[in-house]
Amino acid sequence: MKRKKRYKHAVINKKKYYFYKIVWLDPCGDSGHAEASEVKDLKPATMISQAYIFDKDRKYVWTFASYDSESAVFSDRNCFPRSIIKKMEKVKL
């Protein structure tokens, strides 16, 4: 018999929120002077965030990392545009 995969999650007000590792691109900038040959050397940083997914749609992913254990209050929140997300994977237990 095949064992069902189990993923890290939190239950808040009877709703499950799954924990994800999110790999995304963060735009980088420089306000100094640069030669034309140096302009394309600037690249976005590849960032990793770990958080619970609050909700997602075609354009955005909303996350939180902290929550109140006794009520539906969320902290450490972010809204990621889907266009900057390279990969999302559920974290297994």
Secondary structure as GFF3:
##gff-version 3
##sequence-region A 1 93
A	DSSP	beta_strand	9	12	.	.	.	ID=ss1
A	DSSP	beta_strand	15	26	.	.	.	ID=ss2
A	DSSP	alpha_helix	36	39	.	.	.	ID=ss3
A	DSSP	beta_strand	45	56	.	.	.	ID=ss4
A	DSSP	beta_strand	60	64	.	.	.	ID=ss5
A	DSSP	beta_strand	66	67	.	.	.	ID=ss6
A	DSSP	beta_strand	74	75	.	.	.	ID=ss7
A	DSSP	beta_strand	78	81	.	.	.	ID=ss8
A	DSSP	three_ten_helix	82	84	.	.	.	ID=ss9
A	DSSP	beta_strand	85	90	.	.	.	ID=ss10
###
